[in-house]
Amino acid sequence: MTTILTACGGAVRLIGTATALATPSNTANLSTFTPLSTTSTPTVSPTPTTTDTPIPSATPDARIPPERWREWPVVPTVQPEMKMVFQHGIELGNNPRAFVKIGDGEISTVWFLTQYDQGPSNYHLGSYTDLKSVIDNFSGSFSHVGLAAGRGFTTTIILGRTSVGTPECKLSESRLDCELRIFRPSFAIISLGTNQVSQPEVFEPELRQITKRLLEVGVVPILSTKADNLEGNYQINRIIVQLAYDDNLPLWNFWRAVQPLPNHGLQVDNEHLSYAYSDFGDPNVFQYAWPWRNLTALQVLDSVSRAVTDQP
């Protein structure tokens, strides 16, 4: 009998033209315009010949297109726009050393990052000791599960009003707005979609609404692809990547991180992640998805936070 470990049940575009989000791919040079020379009609007094000024070529878009999302890196390249979003949030009073989790059971479970708020005796970094700084920097956020994350959560639940039994929230507030007002984060990891594989027409506009709201209040959204393909055609991941591409947002391509693993990091139900304790000093655990989920999440937080604060 096989045991299934379950962890889940289920921009405002502030800045101008989008630039590269992921590792650039080779692109062909654009054709240049050949300057045309024009000569004025001769008169009694000769008129000097004039030459058109060459028209500069358009800047090539070097980003990997969204239809090739499987090639996007696990850890994103962060663009200057996100630094401006971060700085806007600091001006609004956001905490530069706080992030929130937004999503379903794969982000709200105690298995996701919680151990890094329980002291060094509860985690082992192995050869990844460089991640100690990001653990120290975001102390207090790893174990925090607020109103915008929970087992079975969807975009609709996150954008919906909180229940009557939530005294800290205003009656008019959504779960998302209440969480942002109370915790005042500078970053948000968004992991959603498994519970909405049959509702892509709902998922897409509501996910855009979530990221738009985050940008409005100066929170840097970090979108994540999911490991499963319950919909059969990767439509949810394609929606997520298209949004990251359109608004130039950081994308944590978690799907790619688990592809080399047995059954691509999934249990026999092809939905839930294979589990092992995230002891990075034990090479055997890297045959399972959860150590990769925690490791790459730390790497993404480190990369994004360093980029927006100009740290090397």
C-alpha positions in Angstrom: 0.0 0.0 0.0 1.4 3.4 -1.0 1.1 6.3 1.4 0.4 9.7 -0.1 1.8 12.6 1.9 -0.5 15.5 1.2 0.5 19.1 1.8 -2.2 20.8 -0.3 -5.9 20.5 -1.1 -6.1 22.5 -3.8 0.6 45.4 -13.0 -0.4 47.9 -12.4 2.5 48.3 -14.8 4.4 50.9 -12.8 7.4 51.3 -15.0 7.9 51.6 -18.7 9.0 49.1 -21.4 9.6 45.6 -20.2 13.2 44.3 -20.5 14.7 40.8 -20.2 13.4 38.6 -17.5 15.3 35.4 -18.0 18.7 34.3 -19.4 18.9 35.8 -22.9 18.8 33.5 -25.8 20.7 34.0 -29.1 18.8 36.3 -31.3 19.3 37.2 -35.0 20.3 40.7 -35.8 17.5 42.9 -37.0 17.8 44.2 -40.6 19.0 47.8 -40.7 17.5 50.4 -42.9 19.6 51.5 -45.9 19.9 55.3 -46.0 18.5 56.8 -49.1 20.3 59.7 -50.7 18.1 62.4 -52.3 19.4 65.1 -54.7 17.5 68.3 -55.1 16.4 69.4 -58.6 19.1 71.5 -60.3 18.5 75.2 -60.5 20.6 78.1 -61.8 22.6 78.0 -58.5 23.6 74.4 -57.6 21.9 73.1 -54.5 24.0 70.9 -52.1 23.2 67.2 -52.0 21.4 66.1 -48.8 21.6 62.6 -47.2 18.9 61.0 -45.0 20.0 60.2 -41.4 20.0 56.4 -40.8 17.1 55.2 -38.8 18.4 53.2 -35.8 17.3 49.5 -35.5 14.7 48.6 -32.8 16.2 47.0 -29.6 15.9 43.2 -29.9 13.9 41.5 -27.2 16.4 38.9 -25.9 14.0 37.3 -23.4 13.1 33.6 -23.8 9.5 33.7 -25.1 6.7 32.3 -22.8 6.0 29.4 -25.1 9.5 28.1 -24.3 8.8 28.4 -20.6 10.5 25.0 -19.9 13.8 26.6 -20.7 13.4 29.5 -18.2 15.9 29.2 -15.3 14.9 28.0 -11.9 16.3 31.2 -10.3 15.3 34.3 -12.2 17.3 37.2 -13.4 15.7 40.2 -11.7 15.1 43.4 -13.7 15.5 47.0 -12.7 11.7 47.5 -12.6 11.5 45.4 -9.5 14.0 47.6 -7.7 11.7 50.5 -8.3 8.8 48.5 -7.0 10.8 47.6 -3.9 11.8 51.3 -3.3 8.2 52.4 -3.6 7.2 49.9 -1.0 9.9 51.1 1.4 8.5 54.6 1.0 5.1 53.3 1.9 6.4 51.6 5.1 7.0 48.0 3.9 9.4 45.9 5.9 12.5 45.2 3.7 13.2 42.0 5.7 9.8 40.4 5.3 8.0 38.2 2.7 4.6 36.6 2.7 3.4 33.3 1.2 0.4 33.5 -1.1 -1.1 30.2 -2.3 -2.3 26.7 -1.6 -1.2 23.8 0.5 2.2 23.5 -1.2 3.2 26.9 0.3 1.2 26.9 3.5 2.3 23.5 4.8 4.8 23.3 7.7 7.2 21.6 5.3 7.7 24.8 3.3 10.6 26.9 4.8 9.2 26.7 8.4 12.4 25.0 9.8 14.5 28.1 9.0 12.7 30.0 11.8 13.4 27.3 14.3 17.1 27.9 14.8 20.3 26.4 13.3 19.8 23.1 15.1 16.7 22.4 13.0 18.2 22.8 9.6 21.4 21.7 7.8 22.8 23.7 4.9 25.5 21.3 3.8 27.5 23.0 1.1 25.0 25.8 0.8 26.3 27.9 3.7 26.0 31.0 1.6 22.3 30.9 2.2 22.7 31.6 6.0 22.5 35.3 5.2 19.1 35.1 3.6 17.8 33.0 6.5 19.0 35.6 8.9 17.7 38.5 6.8 14.1 37.1 6.6 13.9 35.7 10.1 10.2 35.6 11.2 8.8 35.2 7.7 9.6 31.5 7.1 7.1 30.2 9.7 4.5 32.9 9.0 1.4 31.6 7.3 -1.1 34.4 7.0 -4.6 34.9 5.6 -3.5 34.6 1.9 -2.3 31.0 2.1 -4.0 27.7 3.0 -4.8 24.2 2.0 -7.2 24.2 -0.9 -6.8 27.9 -1.5 -7.5 29.4 -4.9 -7.2 32.9 -6.4 -10.9 33.4 -5.7 -10.5 32.7 -2.0 -7.4 34.9 -1.7 -9.2 37.8 -3.3 -12.4 37.2 -1.3 -13.4 38.8 1.9 -12.3 37.3 5.2 -14.7 35.5 7.4 -16.5 37.1 10.3 -14.2 35.3 12.7 -11.2 37.3 11.6 -11.2 40.4 13.9 -7.9 41.8 12.7 -9.3 42.4 9.3 -11.7 45.1 8.2 -15.1 44.1 6.8 -14.3 45.5 3.4 -10.9 43.8 3.1 -9.9 40.8 1.1 -7.7 38.2 2.6 -4.9 39.6 0.4 -5.3 43.2 1.5 -5.6 42.3 5.1 -2.4 40.2 5.0 -0.5 43.0 3.3 -1.7 45.7 5.7 -0.9 43.7 8.8 2.5 42.1 7.8 3.8 44.9 5.5 6.1 42.6 3.4 8.4 43.7 0.6 8.2 40.4 -1.2 5.5 37.8 -1.9 6.0 34.2 -3.1 3.0 33.1 -5.1 2.4 29.4 -5.6 -1.1 28.6 -7.0 -2.9 26.7 -9.7 -3.3 23.0 -8.7 -6.8 23.6 -7.3 -7.9 25.5 -10.4 -6.8 23.2 -13.3 -10.4 23.1 -14.5 -10.8 26.9 -14.2 -8.1 28.6 -16.3 -10.5 31.3 -17.4 -10.9 32.3 -13.7 -7.3 31.7 -12.7 -5.7 33.9 -15.3 -7.5 37.2 -14.6 -7.6 36.7 -10.8 -3.8 36.0 -10.7 -3.3 39.2 -12.7 -5.4 41.0 -10.1 -3.3 39.6 -7.3 0.0 40.7 -8.9 -1.4 44.1 -9.8 -2.4 44.7 -6.2 1.0 43.7 -4.9 2.7 46.1 -7.3 0.4 48.9 -6.3 1.5 48.6 -2.7 5.2 48.1 -3.5 5.5 44.4 -2.9 7.7 42.4 -5.3 5.8 39.4 -6.6 7.7 36.2 -7.1 5.6 33.8 -9.3 6.1 30.1 -9.2 5.4 27.3 -11.7 3.9 24.1 -10.3 5.3 20.6 -10.5 2.2 18.8 -11.5 0.3 18.7 -14.8 -3.1 17.7 -13.7 -4.7 19.6 -16.5 -2.8 17.6 -19.1 -1.5 20.5 -21.2 0.4 22.7 -18.7 -2.1 25.4 -19.2 -1.7 26.7 -15.7 2.1 27.0 -15.9 1.7 28.7 -19.3 -0.6 31.3 -17.8 1.8 31.9 -14.9 4.8 32.3 -17.2 2.8 34.6 -19.6 2.0 36.9 -16.8 5.6 37.0 -15.6 6.6 37.7 -19.2 4.0 40.4 -19.8 4.8 42.3 -16.6 8.5 41.4 -16.3 8.1 39.7 -12.9 10.5 37.3 -11.3 9.6 33.7 -12.0 10.7 30.8 -9.8 10.6 27.9 -12.3 10.1 25.2 -9.8 8.7 22.8 -12.4 12.2 22.7 -14.1 13.9 22.1 -10.8 12.2 18.7 -10.3 12.2 17.4 -13.8 15.4 15.2 -13.3 13.9 13.5 -10.2 12.1 10.1 -10.1 8.5 10.7 -11.5 9.5 14.4 -11.8 9.4 14.9 -8.1 5.8 13.7 -7.7 4.2 10.9 -5.7 2.2 8.2 -7.4 -0.9 10.4 -7.5 1.0 12.7 -9.8 -0.1 15.7 -7.7 1.8 15.9 -4.4 5.5 16.3 -4.0 7.8 13.5 -2.9 9.0 14.1 0.6 12.2 14.0 2.5 13.5 16.2 5.3 15.4 19.2 3.9 18.9 18.2 5.2 21.1 19.7 2.5 24.1 17.9 4.0 22.6 14.5 3.0 22.9 13.8 -0.8 20.3 11.1 -0.6 17.5 13.6 0.1 18.0 15.2 -3.3 16.1 12.3 -5.0 12.9 13.9 -3.5 11.1 17.1 -4.3 10.7 18.8 -1.0 14.4 19.4 -0.4 14.6 21.0 -3.8 11.6 23.1 -3.1 13.1 24.6 0.0 16.6 24.9 -1.4 15.5 26.7 -4.6 13.0 28.9 -2.7 15.9 30.1 -0.5 18.0 30.7 -3.6 15.2 32.7 -5.3 14.6 34.8 -2.2 18.4 35.5 -1.9 18.7 36.4 -5.6 15.7 38.7 -5.7 16.4 40.5 -2.5 20.0 41.1 -3.4 19.0 42.4 -6.8 16.6 45.0 -5.6 18.9 46.2 -2.8 22.0 46.3 -5.0 23.9 43.6 -3.1 26.5 41.5 -5.0 
